[in-house]
Amino acid sequence: MNDIDYPEGATPLDPDATDGLLFPHVTTRSELDHLEAGNIVDGLRWLEQQSGAELLTEDFTKALHKKLFGQVWSWAGSFRTRETSIGVDPAQISVELRKLLDDTRYWIEHETFDNVETALRFHHRLVYIHLFPNGNGRHARIMADAISTKLLRTDAIDWSRGLDLQTGNMRRRQYIAALRTADRGDYSLLLDFVRV
């Protein structure tokens, strides 16, 4: 895959991750995006059939990633084992995920935040942990939407407002800036991002 250009904020794939590509003929970002988009459609169909009962578990989190990307990547659904430019130490992924899932259950049970903020805080922390070699943003947005629709019984978040968050457009730049601000504990830009 020699012509992959990564949009701002995307995690470049290391050689071990690219070795997991199930289609060796793919050499460009466009080809990869096309394959992943088709797999994501299949993953979303699977997600529609799932109840919310097991949503906040490590097994479900991994299973969803595998359903979204497993037709393209052999490592889909497996936690990363290498350091990346963002994310917690790989040895801490399971611990940090467990904390996030427990926190999210608490937020929902005690109505700590409104529905949108609950989903956004979950999304941000999932991206921050950075569970997988790739697909973390898309996986986290889909998980947050599943929490919104299946657990909070509200609408999914309109993340893109008609634009593609996978390309280097203004909407993506705003999204990345909002995530980086949330890294410092300030969720105002992320809330503005989805409420505008």
N, C-alpha and C positions, 0 to 999 in steps of 0.2 A: 504494500500500500504506500506508494511513493508520492502521491499527489494529495495527501490529506492536508487540508488547511482547517485549522481549528478556530471557531469563533471565540471572541474574548470570553474568558471565564471557563472555557471547556478544558477538561483534563486531557492532555495529549496521551495517547496510548503508548505504553512502553512495549518493547519488542516481545516480551512474554505474553502480553495481552493480545497483540496482533497475531501471534502464533495461534491463538484460539479462534481465529476467523474460519468459519466453516465453508467459505467460498473463496478459494485461493485466487480465482480470476479477478476479484475485486481489487482495483488499483486507485480509485478516486473517491473523494468524499461524496460526490453525487451518487455513485453506485452504492456506497455503503448506506447513505441516507435512505435510498430507495428500498433496500433490503430491510433495514430496521423499521421503516414506516409500515411495511406490510406485516412484519412480525408484531408490531405494536397493535395493529388493528385486531389481530388474532388474540393477543393478550387482553385487550379491552373486552372482547366478546367473552372470554373466560371469566374476567372480573365481574361482568354483569350477572353471571350465574352464581356468584359467591354471596354468602350471607355476611353480615358484619360481625358475627359472633367471634370469629377467629382472626379478625383483621389486625388487632394489636398484638401480634405474636411474631417472634423471629421466623418461625416456619412460614407464616403467610408472607412476610416481607420478602423472604428469599424466593418463595414460590412465584410471587407476582413478577419479580425481576426475571426469573427463568421463563415465565410465560411471555413476557414482553420482548425478550432478547435471545431466547434459547434456540431459535431457528437460525440465528446468525453467529452467535458466539458460544463456544464450548464451555466457557467459564461462567456463563449467565447463571445467576442465582447463587454464586459462590462468593464469599467475601474476599476482598482483595488481600494480598499477602505482602505487598510492597508499599513503601512510602510514596505519596503523591504530593503534588504542589499544595493541595489542601487536604484536610481530613485528619482525623485522629490517627495515632499510631495503630497499625493493623492489629496488634495484640489487644487493643482496647475496644475494637469495633463491637463485639458482642456485649460487653459491659455497658458501653455508651448507648447502644440500641435498647438494651433492657431498661436503662434509666429513662430513656425517651418514651418508650411504650408505657411504662408505669406512670410517668408524669402526665402523659396524654389521657390515660384512664382517669387520673385524679382531676385534671382540668375539666373533663366532660362530666364526671360525677358531681363535682362541686361547682360547676358553671363558673370557673375561675375567670374565663375570658368569654367574649361573645363568640359565636360560631366561626366567623371569618378569622378572628385572631387565633383561635385554637388551631384551625387548619394551617394558618400561616406559620405559627410557631413550630408546629410539628414539621412542616415542610422545611423550614430553615434548618432546624436541628438535624434532620435526616440528611440534607445536603452537606451540612457542616461535618457530620460523622464520615460521610463519603464511603459508603459500604462496599461498593463494587469498583472494578477497574474502569468502567465507563457506564453511561446511561443513568447516572445518579440524579441529575436534575429532572429528567423526564419521569423516572421512577418515583421521585419524591413528589412531583406535581400530581401524578396519578394516585399515589397513596393518599395525599392530602384531599383530593377530590373524593376518593372512596370514603374517607372519614366524614367528609361533609355530607355526602348523600346517604351513606349506609348507617352511620352512627349518630350524626347530628340532625339528620332528616331535613337538610337544607340544600340549596343549589350548589353545584360545583363552581369553583372559581373560574372566571374568564381570564386566564393567564395571558393570553396573547393579544386579545382585542383585534383579532383578524390578521395579526402578523405572525411570522414564524420565529419562535424563540431560539431556533437552532442556527439562525443566520445572524450576521453582524449588523443588525438594524438598531434604531433608536430604542425600540421597546426592549430588546435584549440588553442594551447598555444600561437602561433604567433598572431592569431586573437584577443585573449583576451588582450595580451600585447599591440597590436596596438590600441585597443579601449581605454585602460587605458591611453595611451599616448595622444590620442585625447581628453580625458577628461581634459587634461591640455592645450589644444589648439594647440597641435602639431599633424598635420595630416600626417606627413612624413611616419611613419611606416604603417599606414593604406593604403596610396597610394602605398608604396612598396609592401605591402601584396597582392594587387590585380594586380599589374603590373609585378610582377616577374614571 
